[in-house]
Amino acid sequence: MDLRLSERVFLVTGGARGLGRATADCLVAEGARVVLSGRDQASLDAAASELGDSAFGVAADNADPATPGRLIAAATERWGRVDGALISVGGPPTGPVTDTSDEDWTRSFESVFLGAVRLAREVAAALSEGGTITFVLSSSVRSPLPNMAISNGLRPGLAMVAKALADELGPRGIRVNGLMPGRVATERLRELGANSADGIPLGRVGEPAEFGRVAAFLMSPASSFVSGVMVPVDGGMLRAL
């Protein structure tokens, strides 16, 4: 299938590694161009070097109010357009509700929630018909994860923001969706020690490229009548519909 991504330009936050990088790999392979963002310029430069002339990196923190403008400006200065964004904010601190401090909640809200909403809002203003915004969320949108109080609290709210934004932007021909990865073999999964296949009907954890292919499809014109949905990429782990 031709995803019709040739020469389209996307912002990919968290693009140096993990699910963001896997998505960037697929987008570039389909002919798109990507602006990668993350906190570490060296890792961004390494990723962009591997991806070639269709990618470059901009060190930026999603919690910084200046980040959306910087990323949009970088894309338009380099390639003259922005067609969409993959908004991935990484994982907040772990822990149960009873042991999670106000400070952890506040810091996570600034980056995981408000940073993502701000990015989506400002990217939306720069998009034209056919544009896409895709949030990388978690299976915690539909079912709480053990010892992940902050993720369980913030990601369902982001899913509802995405749904509301899909309603608001739909008349302009802009689509908004979310992805709910389960256990995919990234550095984050190894950090959490959650790389067991227990409870996954397919009997294994996912590979980043398997997530990246779904993300690239959802961001492409090939999925032009798909908007306002949350798509699990979890090997069947979620028990909720």
KAQUI-V49916 format. One record per pair of residues at least 12 apart in sequence whose ideal C-beta (glycine too) atoms are under 7 Angstrom apart, sorted by the first residue. I is the first residue (numbers start at 1). J is the second residue. If there is no record, write none. Layout:
((I J) (I J))
This chain:
((1 222) (3 30) (3 216) (3 217) (3 220) (3 222) (4 220) (4 221) (4 222) (5 27) (5 30) (5 31) (5 32) (5 220) (6 31) (7 31) (7 33) (8 32) (8 83) (9 33) (9 75) (9 79) (9 81) (9 82) (9 83) (10 27) (10 32) (10 34) (10 83) (10 84) (10 85) (10 86) (10 219) (11 35) (11 37) (11 71) (11 75) (11 82) (11 85) (11 123) (12 24) (12 34) (12 35) (12 36) (12 86) (13 37) (13 62) (13 86) (13 87) (13 88) (13 89) (13 119) (14 38) (14 88) (14 89) (14 90) (15 34) (15 36) (15 37) (15 38) (15 47) (16 36) (16 38) (16 40) (16 43) (16 44) (16 47) (16 57) (17 43) (17 187) (18 186) (18 187) (18 188) (18 208) (19 88) (19 136) (19 181) (19 184) (19 186) (19 208) (19 211) (20 86) (20 88) (21 47) (22 208) (22 209) (22 211) (22 212) (23 86) (23 212) (23 215) (23 216) (24 36) (24 51) (24 55) (25 212) (26 212) (26 213) (26 215) (26 216) (27 216) (28 51) (28 54) (28 55) (30 216) (33 54) (33 79) (34 54) (34 55) (35 56) (35 58) (35 71) (35 74) (35 75) (36 48) (36 55) (36 57) (37 58) (37 60) (37 71) (38 59) (39 59) (39 61) (40 59) (41 57) (41 59) (44 57) (44 59) (45 57) (56 78) (58 70) (58 71) (58 74) (62 89) (62 111) (62 115) (62 116) (62 119) (63 110) (63 111) (63 115) (65 118) (67 119) (68 118) (68 119) (68 122) (68 123) (69 122) (72 122) (72 123) (72 126) (82 123) (82 126) (82 127) (83 131) (84 127) (84 131) (84 132) (84 133) (84 219) (85 119) (85 123) (85 133) (86 134) (86 136) (86 215) (86 219) (87 116) (87 119) (87 120) (87 133) (87 134) (87 135) (87 136) (88 136) (89 111) (89 112) (89 115) (89 116) (91 151) (91 188) (92 108) (92 112) (92 150) (92 151) (93 108) (93 150) (94 147) (94 148) (94 192) (95 147) (95 149) (96 147) (96 149) (97 149) (100 149) (100 150) (104 150) (105 150) (108 150) (108 154) (109 154) (112 154) (113 154) (113 157) (113 158) (116 135) (116 158) (117 161) (120 133) (120 165) (124 165) (124 169) (124 174) (127 174) (129 172) (129 173) (130 173) (130 221) (131 174) (132 175) (132 219) (133 165) (133 176) (134 177) (134 178) (134 179) (134 215) (134 218) (134 219) (135 158) (135 162) (135 178) (136 179) (136 181) (137 155) (137 158) (137 159) (137 178) (137 179) (137 180) (137 230) (138 151) (138 155) (138 180) (138 181) (139 180) (139 182) (139 232) (139 234) (139 237) (139 238) (140 152) (140 155) (141 155) (141 156) (141 159) (141 180) (141 230) (142 180) (142 238) (142 240) (143 238) (143 239) (143 240) (159 178) (159 230) (162 176) (162 177) (162 178) (163 228) (166 227) (166 228) (167 228) (170 227) (175 226) (175 227) (176 227) (176 228) (177 218) (177 226) (177 227) (177 228) (177 229) (177 231) (178 230) (179 214) (179 215) (179 218) (179 231) (179 233) (180 230) (180 231) (180 232) (180 233) (180 234) (181 211) (181 233) (181 234) (182 206) (182 232) (182 233) (182 234) (182 235) (182 237) (183 195) (183 200) (183 205) (183 206) (184 205) (184 206) (184 208) (184 211) (185 205) (185 206) (185 207) (185 208) (186 208) (199 237) (200 235) (200 236) (200 237) (201 235) (201 236) (202 235) (202 236) (204 235) (206 233) (206 235) (210 233) (211 233) (214 231) (214 233) (218 231))
